[in-house]
Amino acid sequence: MPLYETVMQEKPPVVLDIGTAYTKLGFAAEAYPRKIIPSEVILSTNGLTKALLEYDNTDDLYDQFVDFLQVIFFKHLLVIPKERKIVIVENVLGQTVIRETLARVLFRHFEVSSIMFVPLHMIALATLAVPTGVVVDIGYTETNVMPVYCRVQIMQAFQDQEYGGRAVHAEIKRQLLEAGVKEKYLTESVLEDIKVRTCFVTNFERAKAYRNNQPPETPPSVQYPINGEEIINIPGILRETAFEIMFEDNNDRDSLPHLILRAILSCPVDVRRSLVESIFVVGGSAIIMGLLSRLRAEMQYLAEKDEEYKKKLCGDIKFKFHKTIGRENFTAWLGGSLCGGTDLIQTHSLTKEAYVKTNRVPDWISLADKRSTGS
């Protein structure tokens, strides 16, 4: 049989990046996901809509994954799952119960042939073809930072905080309620649209003026229509300060610049300079205009003026940020797509036969799995 016929008969793997707020889905070796859909499920039992990752017990989670994946395979992608390999983009420090339940659904219910789990931070960095960097993932429920050196994740340097898209939405809602907007208009979808369309991250100089209670001239307000019936006013100060919760100056030193610096300083001394010059910001909330320039300015200021950082970073340094290929919100999915289009999916996947023998997914934190692999 000619080689090209064998290649054409191989069906591309399905790539899934299941986030708290949105799920990216598509096929391996493609440059963009086919769909980005809310991580919500319409329950077949009662017809109600529910967040996918909100569950009372593992049986509920199993049923929700079945309903959710049913829609993905048979409505959005139009594929027979039994004939496909699956690539799952995951946070290596995510919940084990979600990972195990997802694998059980895919193998037992949909009978897929194999699943390849790829780590979000490392695979996002792979889209740049660089082996070293600090990957900052600004998601919906949290922001986390993972340094990667020579394609190895430095686990002890991992940092995270509970601010992300949801916290920004709460801040926008708080300010709008104080401005007299009725709460019934401020649904989650409206808050997200306001965030994306009207808000931005202000520069460091203006942020310092706000901190010193010397607010500069605010940007203009904008009129935002809701359902074609009501028009609400979005104050200029809200547009400029909604994201300041990520840069809050407090005694805990847990703002986003401090988080990144703390992750770098938790790494061995000889790798810090390489990490300083390779910072990669991804995630749905990383799309906002002005974020990278603000981060660079504030981190540079801390490295030069803060005695703790100045002493440990040793010498004149310049923080450098990578630009994403495509959009920040699906960068991790793109890494999974690239990985699924290589021979790695043949050698690093968990097959259905291997899963049936143990009825569990091998995990890097398990001593049993470490002994079995000899690592």
Residue pairs with C-beta under 8 A, 6 or more apart in sequence:
11 79
11 83
11 84
12 27
12 28
12 29
12 30
12 340
12 341
13 27
13 28
13 84
13 85
13 86
13 87
13 116
13 340
13 345
14 25
14 26
14 27
14 28
14 73
14 77
14 79
14 81
14 84
14 85
14 86
14 87
15 24
15 25
15 26
15 27
15 28
15 33
15 86
15 87
15 89
15 333
15 336
15 337
15 340
16 23
16 24
16 25
16 72
16 86
16 87
16 88
16 89
16 336
17 23
17 24
17 25
17 33
17 88
17 89
17 120
17 330
17 332
17 333
17 336
18 39
18 52
18 53
18 88
18 89
18 102
19 39
19 139
19 140
19 284
20 39
20 51
20 53
20 139
20 140
20 141
21 38
21 39
21 139
21 140
21 141
21 165
21 166
21 284
22 36
22 37
22 38
22 39
22 140
22 284
22 329
23 36
23 37
23 38
23 39
23 52
23 68
23 72
24 33
24 35
24 36
24 329
24 330
24 332
24 333
25 33
25 34
25 35
25 36
25 37
25 72
25 76
25 77
26 32
26 33
26 34
26 35
26 77
26 333
26 337
27 34
27 77
27 337
27 340
28 87
28 336
28 337
28 339
28 340
28 341
28 345
29 337
29 338
29 340
29 341
30 337
31 326
31 334
31 337
32 326
32 330
32 334
33 330
33 333
33 337
34 76
34 77
35 76
35 77
36 329
36 330
37 72
37 76
39 51
39 52
39 53
39 68
40 49
40 50
40 51
40 52
41 49
41 50
41 51
41 52
41 64
41 67
41 68
41 71
42 48
42 49
42 67
42 71
43 49
43 50
43 63
43 64
43 67
44 63
44 67
45 63
50 64
52 64
52 65
52 68
53 61
53 98
55 61
55 64
58 97
58 101
61 97
61 98
61 101
62 101
62 104
62 105
65 101
65 102
65 105
66 105
66 109
69 81
69 105
69 106
69 109
69 110
73 79
73 80
73 81
73 110
81 106
81 110
81 111
81 112
82 110
82 111
82 112
82 113
83 113
84 112
84 113
85 112
85 113
85 114
85 115
85 116
85 340
85 345
85 349
86 106
86 112
86 114
86 115
86 116
87 115
87 116
87 118
87 336
87 337
87 339
87 340
87 345
88 102
88 115
88 116
88 117
88 118
88 336
89 118
89 120
89 123
89 332
89 333
89 335
89 336
90 99
90 117
90 118
90 119
90 120
91 119
91 120
91 121
91 137
91 144
92 119
92 120
92 121
92 153
92 155
92 364
93 144
93 158
96 363
99 117
99 361
99 363
100 360
100 361
103 115
103 350
103 355
103 361
106 112
106 115
107 115
107 352
107 355
107 356
111 352
112 352
113 351
113 352
114 345
114 349
114 350
114 351
114 352
115 349
115 350
115 355
115 361
116 339
116 340
116 344
116 345
116 348
116 349
116 350
117 350
117 361
118 335
118 336
118 339
119 153
120 135
120 137
120 332
120 335
121 135
121 137
121 146
121 148
121 153
122 135
122 148
122 151
122 153
122 335
123 332
123 335
123 336
123 338
123 339
124 135
124 137
124 280
124 282
124 331
124 332
124 335
125 131
125 133
125 135
125 148
125 280
125 335
126 335
126 338
126 339
127 324
127 325
127 331
127 334
127 335
127 338
128 280
128 322
128 325
130 278
130 322
131 148
131 149
131 150
131 151
132 148
132 149
132 150
132 271
132 274
132 275
132 278
133 147
133 148
133 275
133 278
133 279
133 280
133 322
134 145
134 146
134 147
134 148
134 260
134 263
134 264
134 275
134 278
134 279
134 280
135 145
135 146
135 147
135 148
135 280
135 282
136 143
136 144
136 145
136 256
136 260
136 279
136 280
136 281
136 282
136 283
136 286
137 143
137 144
137 145
137 146
137 282
137 283
137 332
138 164
138 165
138 246
138 256
138 281
138 282
138 283
138 284
138 285
138 286
139 164
139 165
139 283
139 284
139 285
140 164
140 165
140 166
140 284
140 285
141 162
141 164
141 165
141 166
142 160
142 161
142 162
142 163
142 164
143 160
143 161
143 163
143 164
143 246
143 256
143 259
143 283
143 285
144 158
144 159
144 160
144 161
145 158
145 159
145 160
145 259
145 260
145 263
146 153
146 154
146 157
146 158
146 263
147 153
147 154
147 157
147 263
147 264
147 266
147 267
147 271
147 275
148 154
149 267
149 271
149 274
149 275
154 266
154 267
154 271
156 266
157 263
157 264
157 266
157 267
158 263
159 259
159 260
159 262
159 263
159 266
160 259
161 254
161 256
161 259
163 245
163 246
163 256
164 283
164 285
165 192
165 195
165 284
165 285
167 245
167 246
168 195
168 199
168 242
168 243
168 245
168 246
168 285
169 188
169 191
169 192
169 195
171 242
171 245
172 191
172 194
172 195
172 199
172 238
172 242
173 183
173 186
173 191
175 235
175 237
175 238
175 241
175 242
176 186
176 232
176 234
176 238
177 183
177 186
179 233
179 235
179 238
181 232
181 233
185 226
185 230
185 232
190 226
194 224
194 234
195 242
195 288
196 287
196 288
197 224
198 222
198 224
198 234
198 239
199 238
199 239
199 240
199 242
199 243
199 288
200 239
200 240
200 243
200 288
200 289
200 290
201 243
201 288
201 289
201 290
201 291
201 294
202 210
202 240
202 241
202 244
202 290
202 294
203 290
203 293
203 294
203 297
204 294
204 297
204 298
204 301
206 216
206 240
207 244
207 247
207 294
207 298
209 215
209 216
210 216
210 241
210 244
211 249
215 237
218 235
218 236
218 237
218 240
219 236
219 239
219 240
220 236
221 233
221 234
221 235
221 236
221 239
222 233
222 234
222 239
223 231
223 232
223 233
223 234
224 231
224 232
224 233
224 234
225 231
226 232
243 288
243 291
246 255
246 256
247 255
247 256
247 257
247 294
247 298
248 255
249 255
253 262
256 295
257 295
257 298
257 299
257 302
258 302
260 279
260 295
260 299
261 299
261 302
261 303
261 309
264 272
264 275
264 276
264 313
265 272
265 309
265 312
265 313
267 275
269 314
272 313
273 317
276 313
276 317
276 318
276 319
276 320
277 317
277 318
277 319
277 320
278 320
278 322
279 295
279 319
279 320
279 321
279 322
280 321
280 322
280 324
281 291
281 292
281 295
281 321
281 328
282 324
282 328
282 329
282 331
282 332
283 328
283 329
284 328
284 329
286 328
286 329
287 327
287 328
287 329
292 321
295 319
295 321
296 319
296 321
299 319
300 318
300 319
302 309
303 309
303 310
303 313
303 317
303 319
304 310
324 331
325 331
325 334
326 334
339 345
350 361
350 362
355 361
362 369
362 372
362 373
363 369
364 370
